[in-house]
Amino acid sequence: MSSLFVLEAGAGAQPSTAGSIGAMLIPMVILFGFMYLMLIRPQKKRQREIDQMQSSINIGDSVMTNGGFYGKVVDSVNNVLIIELGTNKSVRVPIERNAVAAVKEPDLTINRDDLIEDKKEDKEEKKDEE
């Protein structure tokens, strides 16, 4: 009997939809704000830096392409860079400006520790073969 009374009292009340929409909207706004601060904003900043680096490439700069090739810029026509690859100065390749990953020279120094380890490994392989 008491449960019937509760049902009748609840049937007369109108549910408030404005409060439930607001309660759902606040966490969604907070989630979007968090995603913007953690994902979208840093990506836009990184892309802006890359665009600035690519637009500031000049003739004579050493560049690394997205494919990992190093070369020196010898000419620039609109959005295309002509780069020389390797030590043979006759290899010139046109690439898009946006295919440049970095403006830097290759590190061609030989690490002495690596050479010593390689020699030790070679000696060990020769001993194993005998």
One Martini backbone bead per residue (centre of mass of N, CA, C, O) as a GRO file, in nm:
protein
  130
    1MET     BB    1   0.057   0.063  -0.021
    2SER     BB    2   0.301   0.255   0.003
    3SER     BB    3   0.396   0.218  -0.296
    4LEU     BB    4   0.144   0.345  -0.425
    5PHE     BB    5   0.184   0.627  -0.304
    6VAL     BB    6   0.457   0.687  -0.439
    7LEU     BB    7   0.361   0.663  -0.734
    8GLU     BB    8   0.149   0.890  -0.718
    9ALA     BB    9   0.349   1.118  -0.637
   10GLY     BB   10   0.543   1.079  -0.891
   11ALA     BB   11   0.333   1.132  -1.125
   12GLY     BB   12   0.285   1.447  -1.065
   13ALA     BB   13   0.573   1.493  -1.134
   14GLN     BB   14   0.802   1.678  -1.313
   15PRO     BB   15   1.065   1.640  -1.498
   16SER     BB   16   1.398   1.769  -1.512
   17THR     BB   17   1.580   1.852  -1.806
   18ALA     BB   18   1.776   2.088  -1.750
   19GLY     BB   19   1.957   1.947  -1.535
   20SER     BB   20   2.049   1.698  -1.708
   21ILE     BB   21   2.189   1.854  -1.938
   22GLY     BB   22   2.392   2.007  -1.761
   23ALA     BB   23   2.520   1.749  -1.637
   24MET     BB   24   2.625   1.650  -1.924
   25LEU     BB   25   2.780   1.907  -2.034
   26ILE     BB   26   3.012   1.957  -1.836
   27PRO     BB   27   3.192   1.701  -1.889
   28MET     BB   28   3.223   1.754  -2.194
   29VAL     BB   29   3.371   2.027  -2.172
   30ILE     BB   30   3.605   1.923  -2.002
   31LEU     BB   31   3.703   1.710  -2.205
   32PHE     BB   32   3.756   1.901  -2.442
   33GLY     BB   33   3.959   2.082  -2.293
   34PHE     BB   34   4.164   1.858  -2.236
   35MET     BB   35   4.212   1.772  -2.532
   36TYR     BB   36   4.312   2.044  -2.629
   37LEU     BB   37   4.558   2.074  -2.431
   38MET     BB   38   4.692   1.774  -2.496
   39LEU     BB   39   4.658   1.756  -2.830
   40ILE     BB   40   4.601   2.004  -3.022
   41ARG     BB   41   4.796   2.232  -2.934
   42PRO     BB   42   5.075   2.084  -2.967
   43GLN     BB   43   5.034   2.011  -3.268
   44LYS     BB   44   5.012   2.301  -3.375
   45LYS     BB   45   5.289   2.394  -3.275
   46ARG     BB   46   5.459   2.185  -3.429
   47GLN     BB   47   5.354   2.264  -3.714
   48ARG     BB   48   5.448   2.559  -3.706
   49GLU     BB   49   5.753   2.494  -3.678
   50ILE     BB   50   5.779   2.332  -3.941
   51ASP     BB   51   5.682   2.552  -4.136
   52GLN     BB   52   5.904   2.755  -4.061
   53MET     BB   53   6.146   2.577  -4.138
   54GLN     BB   54   6.061   2.527  -4.439
   55SER     BB   55   6.047   2.840  -4.518
   56SER     BB   56   6.372   2.891  -4.422
   57ILE     BB   57   6.499   2.767  -4.661
   58ASN     BB   58   6.819   2.774  -4.808
   59ILE     BB   59   7.076   2.815  -4.994
   60GLY     BB   60   7.316   2.575  -4.849
   61ASP     BB   61   7.154   2.390  -4.692
   62SER     BB   62   7.129   2.129  -4.473
   63VAL     BB   63   6.930   1.833  -4.526
   64MET     BB   64   6.653   1.626  -4.413
   65THR     BB   65   6.457   1.389  -4.505
   66ASN     BB   66   6.197   1.173  -4.452
   67GLY     BB   67   6.388   0.929  -4.568
   68GLY     BB   68   6.705   1.013  -4.462
   69PHE     BB   69   6.827   1.213  -4.654
   70TYR     BB   70   7.116   1.388  -4.738
   71GLY     BB   71   7.153   1.744  -4.824
   72LYS     BB   72   7.206   2.013  -5.055
   73VAL     BB   73   7.098   2.319  -5.134
   74VAL     BB   74   7.091   2.463  -5.482
   75ASP     BB   75   6.770   2.505  -5.526
   76SER     BB   76   6.468   2.721  -5.576
   77VAL     BB   77   6.124   2.635  -5.681
   78ASN     BB   78   5.896   2.742  -5.512
   79ASN     BB   79   5.811   2.413  -5.377
   80VAL     BB   80   6.103   2.332  -5.488
   81LEU     BB   81   6.388   2.134  -5.421
   82ILE     BB   82   6.736   2.124  -5.490
   83ILE     BB   83   6.940   1.840  -5.424
   84GLU     BB   84   7.242   1.720  -5.302
   85LEU     BB   85   7.383   1.398  -5.302
   86GLY     BB   86   7.639   1.345  -5.145
   87THR     BB   87   7.971   1.360  -5.288
   88ASN     BB   88   7.835   1.355  -5.556
   89LYS     BB   89   7.769   1.646  -5.748
   90SER     BB   90   7.557   1.504  -5.976
   91VAL     BB   91   7.329   1.456  -5.757
   92ARG     BB   92   7.001   1.568  -5.838
   93VAL     BB   93   6.705   1.639  -5.637
   94PRO     BB   94   6.370   1.676  -5.640
   95ILE     BB   95   6.176   1.836  -5.379
   96GLU     BB   96   5.962   1.896  -5.153
   97ARG     BB   97   5.943   2.112  -4.894
   98ASN     BB   98   5.760   1.909  -4.707
   99ALA     BB   99   6.007   1.673  -4.710
  100VAL     BB  100   6.140   1.820  -4.478
  101ALA     BB  101   6.257   1.744  -4.150
  102ALA     BB  102   6.553   1.891  -4.149
  103VAL     BB  103   6.811   2.127  -4.050
  104LYS     BB  104   7.098   1.929  -4.115
  105GLU     BB  105   7.385   1.763  -4.047
  106PRO     BB  106   7.565   1.499  -4.068
  107ASP     BB  107   7.698   1.244  -3.859
  108LEU     BB  108   8.044   1.145  -3.940
  109THR     BB  109   8.138   1.041  -3.685
  110ILE     BB  110   8.347   0.823  -3.512
  111ASN     BB  111   8.303   0.594  -3.270
  112ARG     BB  112   8.538   0.450  -3.078
  113ASP     BB  113   8.374   0.236  -2.916
  114ASP     BB  114   8.254   0.094  -3.165
  115LEU     BB  115   8.523  -0.001  -3.288
  116ILE     BB  116   8.617  -0.177  -3.054
  117GLU     BB  117   8.371  -0.368  -3.053
  118ASP     BB  118   8.399  -0.465  -3.345
  119LYS     BB  119   8.681  -0.594  -3.310
  120LYS     BB  120   8.599  -0.797  -3.093
  121GLU     BB  121   8.386  -0.944  -3.261
  122ASP     BB  122   8.576  -1.033  -3.489
  123LYS     BB  123   8.766  -1.205  -3.311
  124GLU     BB  124   8.546  -1.399  -3.204
  125GLU     BB  125   8.459  -1.510  -3.483
  126LYS     BB  126   8.736  -1.628  -3.562
  127LYS     BB  127   8.755  -1.827  -3.322
  128ASP     BB  128   8.492  -1.985  -3.389
  129GLU     BB  129   8.584  -2.086  -3.677
  130GLU     BB  130   8.848  -2.252  -3.566
   0.00000   0.00000   0.00000
